[in-house]
Amino acid sequence: MELLDLVMAYAGHPVRTALEIGAGTGKATRLFARRGIAVTATEPDGSMLAELRKHVPANVSAVQAAFEDVRPGERYGLVYAAAALHWTNPQNRWSRMAALLEPGGVFASFGGPFRLADPAVADAVRTARAAFLESDEIPSPDGTPPEQEMQWPGTELQRSEWFTDVQQALIERHVTMSADDYIGHLSTVSAYLVLPLPDRQQVFSRIMRVLPPRVEMTADITLHLARRRYTAHLDHRAPRL
């Protein structure tokens, strides 16, 4: 897969260990584990963790924990988050991240919105959810405007003393899914997750009624990469937690 190849090429050497933040049901987990990487997959939600454990290979250790609960100890060659970084606490985010990485280790964040390709279907869905949500996209956590070339979290990584060589790449994707699968996707989107359960069920019902049986999507992935600095003026002290 192009995503994995980009991460490995950036690392520049074989990656043997990785920590995943917010693994969910394990789609990205399986991708990295298939390369022989020993992945420690963290997920705070017990039901998602149970689902993940059903589908991952033996080289994955699944742990119920939020990012903020992971204490420094073992350092990893790679720490990554698949559409989960915005759930982490911004306070000391990057010093915590650095504490989990080997000097010279790689941080990767990737994800992007699924957007309906047919404008008529997109308008119908927008109307169906209007009483509950104006938009279901995640605004930039640091206020970076969408037209700026470098997007979050690259913007924060560029300002962090702990990281260098920040890169951003776009992987273009087009997918087709059933209407049921599209609703399943929406059930993982934070804009819907924060709605009260009765509202969530109602908005999904309204959206389902306006969907065609098959839904065409653009699903571009934005990948951010950065390298944990390995310099004397930083590594004589532990990152602040």
Secondary structure in CASP SS format (residue, H / E / C, confidence):
PFRMAT SS
TARGET T0000
AUTHOR 0000-0000-0000
METHOD secondary structure of the structure
MODEL  1
M C 1.00
E H 1.00
L H 1.00
L H 1.00
D H 1.00
L H 1.00
V H 1.00
M H 1.00
A H 1.00
Y H 1.00
A H 1.00
G C 1.00
H C 1.00
P C 1.00
V C 1.00
R C 1.00
T E 1.00
A E 1.00
L E 1.00
E E 1.00
I E 1.00
G C 1.00
A C 1.00
G C 1.00
T C 1.00
G C 1.00
K H 1.00
A H 1.00
T H 1.00
R H 1.00
L H 1.00
F H 1.00
A H 1.00
R C 1.00
R C 1.00
G C 1.00
I C 1.00
A E 1.00
V E 1.00
T E 1.00
A E 1.00
T E 1.00
E C 1.00
P C 1.00
D C 1.00
G H 1.00
S H 1.00
M H 1.00
L H 1.00
A H 1.00
E H 1.00
L H 1.00
R H 1.00
K H 1.00
H H 1.00
V C 1.00
P C 1.00
A C 1.00
N C 1.00
V E 1.00
S E 1.00
A E 1.00
V E 1.00
Q C 1.00
A C 1.00
A C 1.00
F H 1.00
E H 1.00
D H 1.00
V C 1.00
R C 1.00
P C 1.00
G C 1.00
E C 1.00
R C 1.00
Y E 1.00
G E 1.00
L E 1.00
V E 1.00
Y E 1.00
A E 1.00
A E 1.00
A C 1.00
A C 1.00
L H 1.00
H H 1.00
W H 1.00
T C 1.00
N C 1.00
P C 1.00
Q C 1.00
N C 1.00
R H 1.00
W H 1.00
S H 1.00
R H 1.00
M H 1.00
A H 1.00
A H 1.00
L C 1.00
L E 1.00
E E 1.00
P E 1.00
G E 1.00
G E 1.00
V E 1.00
F E 1.00
A E 1.00
S E 1.00
F E 1.00
G E 1.00
G C 1.00
P C 1.00
F C 1.00
R E 1.00
L E 1.00
A C 1.00
D C 1.00
P H 1.00
A H 1.00
V H 1.00
A H 1.00
D H 1.00
A H 1.00
V H 1.00
R H 1.00
T H 1.00
A H 1.00
R H 1.00
A C 1.00
A C 1.00
F C 1.00
L C 1.00
E C 1.00
S C 1.00
D C 1.00
E C 1.00
I C 1.00
P C 1.00
S C 1.00
P C 1.00
D C 1.00
G C 1.00
T C 1.00
P C 1.00
P C 1.00
E C 1.00
Q C 1.00
E C 1.00
M C 1.00
Q C 1.00
W C 1.00
P C 1.00
G H 1.00
T H 1.00
E H 1.00
L H 1.00
Q H 1.00
R H 1.00
S C 1.00
E C 1.00
W C 1.00
F E 1.00
T E 1.00
D E 1.00
V E 1.00
Q E 1.00
Q E 1.00
A E 1.00
L E 1.00
I E 1.00
E C 1.00
R C 1.00
H E 1.00
V E 1.00
T E 1.00
M E 1.00
S E 1.00
A H 1.00
D H 1.00
D H 1.00
Y H 1.00
I H 1.00
G H 1.00
H H 1.00
L H 1.00
S C 1.00
T C 1.00
V C 1.00
S H 1.00
A H 1.00
Y H 1.00
L H 1.00
V C 1.00
L C 1.00
P C 1.00
L H 1.00
P H 1.00
D H 1.00
R H 1.00
Q H 1.00
Q H 1.00
V H 1.00
F H 1.00
S H 1.00
R H 1.00
I H 1.00
M H 1.00
R H 1.00
V H 1.00
L C 1.00
P C 1.00
P C 1.00
R E 1.00
V E 1.00
E E 1.00
M E 1.00
T E 1.00
A C 1.00
D C 1.00
I E 1.00
T E 1.00
L E 1.00
H E 1.00
L E 1.00
A E 1.00
R E 1.00
R E 1.00
R C 1.00
Y C 1.00
T C 1.00
A H 1.00
H H 1.00
L H 1.00
D H 1.00
H C 1.00
R C 1.00
A C 1.00
P C 1.00
R C 1.00
L C 1.00
END
